[in-house]
Amino acid sequence: MSSRKSKNNSLIHTECLSQVQRILRERFCHQSPHSNLFGVQVQYKHLSELLKRTALHGESNSVLIIGPRGSGKTMLINHALKELMEIEEVSENVLQVHLNGLLQINDKIALKEITRQLNLENVVGDKVFGSFAENLSFLLEALKKGDRTSSCPVVFILDEFDLFAHHKNQTLLYNLFDISQSAQTPVAVIGLTCRLDILELLEKRVKSRFSHRQIHLMNSFGFPQYVKIFKEQLSLPAEFPDKVFAEKWNENVQYLSEDRSVQEVLQKHFNISKNLRSLHMLLMLALNRVTASHPFMTAVDLIEASQLCSMDSKANIVHGLSVLEICLIIAMKHLNDIYEEEPFNFQMVYNEFQKFVQRKAHSVYNFEKPVVMKAFEHLQQLELIKPMERTSGNSQREYQLMKLLLDNTQIMNALQKYPNCPTDVRQWATSSLSWL
């Protein structure tokens, strides 16, 4: 009886955990408009009012949302649009057009996308337009219901706005801003960018038609607020089906947020980057460790997730190298120490390696020169070394100048973790100069 009961409990646990995984992963991976906004309430209010003026009063506007990557620009606009669409008279009237500078790489593609999103492919048909402006004004004209006052307001959201500034003559931006300045169809043009110098990229005629409204997002919260965000992001909602499990989970999250080692991990992350994307990455890696046999997140999970986040990719590559390749990297390290970061060539590295082999002939195998050359080329393919200049066909490979892309700390840390590294090789790396 008891074994059946424990089996049922474990099934309930597994079901709860799969729901926890689904809820939290959705929260971490998608800019959900249902999640809370952190530290951008003033900017949100400004943007929300601007959109309402366009949707309800037919007032055209343009605004740029500027902030570093991961600062919440997309989440801000998603929240504002969600609130706007909850107004009954707006939801059936306002149209949205989402463009992205990475996808719509020229104005022709952008215009096709605008036509598609406004569902006007049938209206346009096989018509031929003289210019971009004529085509765009025809599209907006098609949205009018009888007279000018009852046109459908259109909200244009331009993600990666700075990339649209590189389009030929900035035709798309010019026409959108021109419409927002004139008494035509009510439009709101919202640009999202991470470049502070965005206005410098705009042509004079485009700049003169832009309203110069800018909303800046700079992640201005402190560490206590960051810990609060950590708690909110990990906590389960009140409507979670299994109330007992949700309560235990949330108590565990509260305990974690007060744990000293967890606070050290969060402080480190906060000091490196305040953006929530890196926090979500940390939480996602920690969440992956939660299983039926380990149903609650622990401080150890977060510490290990933090180590994964801050792992040095180049040092990881060094772990997978052969002993010969490690020896060549140490020879390059010594050459850098002797010649004060001056570039080196293969012949210099080979000579340095030969000195070491002659001193330690009993412990290191003396490879032939073509084999060493192959190892050297493999390091170049892994981008641990790079040529100083482009190679010409007739130049000798042995004498091509190279630069090491690892610093001494990375090399020493990688050697500490290198499995079964010969003692002589490790000692050679720690000796200050190669002839000592």
N, C-alpha and C positions, 0 to 999 in steps of 0.2 A: 504493500500500500504506500509506504513512505517513498519507495523508489519511483512509483508512478507519480506521486505528488511532486517530487523534486524534478522529474522529467517535464511535468507541466510548467513548473516555475521557470525552468531553463528555456522552454519554448516561448513563454511570455516575455522573458528577458530578451531573447533573440529578436522577437517582434518589436519590442520597445526600442532596442538598439538600432534596428534597421530604420525605424521612423526618426530616431534622433539623427542618424547619419544623413537621411534625406533632407530633414529640416535645416540642419546646420550647413550641409554642403551647398544647398540652394542659397543660403544666406551669404556664405563666403564667396561663392563663384559668380553669382548674378547680382547686378546692381538693382536689387529688388526695390520697387517704390514703396513697399510695405515696411522696410526697415527704418530705423530712426536716423535723423540727421544730427550730426555732432558739430557744434561750434560754428554753424553757418546759418543761424536763424535770421540774422539781419539781412544777409544776401538773399535768402529764400523769400523773405517778405517782399524785398525789392523786385525780384523776378516775377513773383506771383502777381503782384499788383500790375506790373507791366503787361503780362499776358491777359489779365482780366480786362484791362483797358482796350486791348485789341479785340478780344472776343465779344465783350458786351457793348462797347461804345464805338467800335469800328475805327479805333485810332491806330494808325500805323506806327511801329516802333522798330528800333534796331539796337542790339546790345551785344557786347562781347563778354564771355565768361572766361577769365584768365586764371590759371593756377597750374602748379606742377602736376605731373602724372600721378594718379592715385589720390588726388586731393578731394575728389567727390563731385567733379563738374557734371558728369553724366547722371549721377544719383540726384543731384540738385534739380536738373532739368526734368528728370523722370518724375520726381515728387511734385514739382510745380504743374506738370502736364496732367498728372493723375488727379490732383485737386481740382484743376480747371475742368476736366472732363466729368467730374462728379456733379457739376452744375447742370441742371436739366436742359436749360435753353441753349447751353453751349455744346453739349455732347453730340447733338444731331446737326450742328451747324458748322463747327470749326473743323478745318482740315489740317492734317499734319504732313509735312514732307521732310523726311530724314535723309540727309546727304552726308557722305563721308569722303574726305579728300584723298584717302587711300584707295577708294573704290572708283569714285567718279574723277578720273584723272584728266579729263578735258571737258569743255563746255557742252560738246555734242552728247557725250555719255550722260552728263548731268541733266540735260534737257529731256533725254529719253526717260530717265529715272523719274523726273518731276511729272512727266506725262503719265507714266505708269502708276505712280503713287496717287495721282489725282483722278485715276480711272478715266482718262480722256483719250485713250488710244483710238476709240471709235469715232470721236468727234474730229480728231486730227486727220485720220484716214491717210489719203495720199496727197494731202495739200502740200504745196511747195511754198516756203517762206523766203522772203528776200534777206532777212537778217535774224539774228538771235533775239533781238528786242521785239521784233514783230511776232515771232513764234511765241515768246513768253507772254506778251500782252494778249495774244489770241487765247492762250490757255486760261489766263485769269478772267478774260472776258466771258469765256464759256461757263464760268462758275457764277456769273451774275444772275440774279433772279428778277428780271424785269428792269429794275432801276438801280442806280449806283448805290443807293443807301442800303439796299438789302443784299449786298454781295456776301458770299461766304468768306469769312476771315480765314487766312491761310498762315500757319506757323511754319516757317522754314528753320530747321535745325541743321547747322553746318558743322559737323565734327571734323577735327583736324583742319580748322579754318585757315591756318597759315598756308596749307598746300593749295587751296583755291587761289591764293594770291600769286601763285606761280603760273596760273593758266594764261594763255595768250591774251594780252590786252585787259585781263581781269574782267572779261565781258559779263560773266555770270554775276559777280559781286556788284559791278556797276549797275546792271539792270535791276537787281533785287533792291539795292539801296535807293535807286532812283524811284522805284515804285513806292518804297516805304516813305519817301519824302513827298510824293505827289498825292493828289486826292483821288487816286484810282482805288483798286481793290484794297481793303485793309489787310496788311501783312505784318507779321512780326518776324524779323530776321535775327536769329540767335546764333552766334558763332562761339565755338568752344576751342580754345587753344592753350598751349602751355608756353607760348613765346611772349615775353614781356614787351619785345620790340615790334609787335605785330603791326602797329600803326605806321611804322617806318616802311613796311613792305607794301603798303597800299599806294596806288597811284594817286596823283593830286585830285583828279576828277572823282575817284571813288571815295577818297577821304572826305571831300567836301560834302558828299551826300550821306555820310555816316553820322549818326547822332552823337558819337563820342561817349556814349554810355559804356562804362566798364564795371564789371563785377569781379572783384579779386577774391580768390580762395587761397588762403595761405596756411591752413592747419595751425591755427593760433592757440590750440588748447595746451594745457600743461600736463605733467605726469599723472597727478591724481585723476584728471579727466580721462587720460589714456587707460588707466586701470579700470575706471568705470565703464569705458567702452568695451574693454576686454570682458568684463562681467556680463554686460548686456549682449555681446555677440555670442557668448557661450551658453547663456541661460535659455531654458526651454519656455515657450509661451504658455500662458495660463490655460489655453484651450487644448493642451496636450492630452490625449485620451487617458493615459495611465497617470492619474494624479499623484499616487504614492511614489512612483518612479521619478516623475518630474520634480517632486519636492526633494527627493534624495539627491538627484542630479544637481539641482540649483544650490542645495546646501554645500555640495562638494565644490562647486564653482566658487561660492563665497569663501570657502576654506582656502582654495587655491589662490584666490586674489589676495589673501592675507599672508600667504606663505612667503618666507623671506627669500628662498631660492628662486621662486617664481617671479617675485618682484625684481630680483637682480636680472633675470632673463628679459623681463619687460622693459626694464630701465635701459639695458643694452640696445634692445630693438628701438626704443624711443629715441635714444641718442643718435643712432645711425639714420633712421628714417621715421618721420612721424606719420607717413601715409598709411592708410588703413589696409591697403593692398598687401603690404608686407606683413602686417598683423594677421590678416586672413590666411596668408601662406603659412605662417607659423602655426596657427590654430588648425589648419587643414592637415598638416603633417602630424600634429599631436592627435587629432581625431582619428587618423588612420590606425592608430595603435589600440583604439577601443574595440574590444571583442566581447563575446559572450563570457569568456573566462576572465576577462579583465574589463568589467562593464563601466568603470569610472576613470576619468582622466586623472593622472597623477603628476606631481612636480617633475618626476624623472622623465615622463613622456614629453613635457614641455622643454626640458633641458636638452634632451636628445634631438627634438625637432629644431631647436635653436642652433645646435651644432650642425645639423644638416643644412639649415638656411645659410649659415655663415661659412660653409665649407669652401676652401680655396680650390677652384677647378684645376688650376695649373699644378698645384701640389698633388692633387689626385692623379693627374696624368703621370707624374714622376713615380708614384707607387707601382705603376704597371710597367716600368721600364726594365730592361735587362741590366745586369751588373756592368757590362761594357758601356752601355749608354749612361749609366750613373757615373762611371769613371770619367767619361768625356765631359759631363756637366761639371764635375768637380774640377777637372783640368781648366775648363773655361772660367770657373769661379776664381781659381788662383791667378789666371791670366788677367782677369778684371782687377784683382787686388794689386798685382804687380804693376800693371800699366794704367791703373786708375781709370777704369771703364773705357779704355780705348778699344776700337773694334779689333777682332782677331780673325785669322783664317784657319782652315783645316790643318795645314802643315804645323802651325804653332801648337794647336791642341794635340796633335799626334805626337809631337816632340815631348810635350809635357807628360803625356800618358806613358811614353817610352821610358822617361826618367823614373816614373813611379814603378813601372814593371821591373826595371833593372834593380831597383832597391828591394822590391818585394817579390822576387822571382818565384819564391817557394809557395806563395799564396794566390797569385794572380796569373791567369793564363795569358801568354803573349799572343794576341790575335794578329793575323796578317793585315797589311795595310788596306787591301780592298774591303775586308770585312769591317774594319774600323770606319772606312769611308761610307759604307752602307749604313752603319749605325748613326753616323753624323747626318746623313741625308734623311734618315727616319726622324731625327730630332727636328729637322727643318720642316718636314711634313706635319709634325705635331704642333708646329708654331711655337716651339720652346726657344728656337733661335731664328733670326731672320736676316736676310742679306741686306747690306747697307745700300746697295744700288742694284738696278736691274742688270741681269746677266746678259752679256753678248755671247753669240754662238762660239766665238773663237777663244774666249777667256778660259784659263785653266781653273777647274773647280777647286783644286787644293788651295788656291791663292785668292779666292773670292772672300772679301771682308764680310764678317758676320757680327751680329750683336746678340748677347744672351738676354732673353726676356723674363728671366727669373731673378729675384734678388736673393742675397745671402740667407736671409731669414727663411724664405720659402724652401730653399735647398736644405737647410739644416733641419727644419721641421719635418720635411718629407723623409729625410734620412732616418730620423728618430722612429718613424712609423714604418719604414721599409722592411718587409719581411725577410729574415735571414740575410741581412746585409753583412758581408765579410768585415771583420773587426778592423783589418788593415785599411780598407776603403773608408770606413767611418773615421778612423784616426787621421787619414790623409786629408779628409774634408775639414777636420777641426784644426789641423796645423795651420799656423798663420800664413806661412809662405811655403811654396811647394818644395823648395830644396831643404827645408828644415827636417 
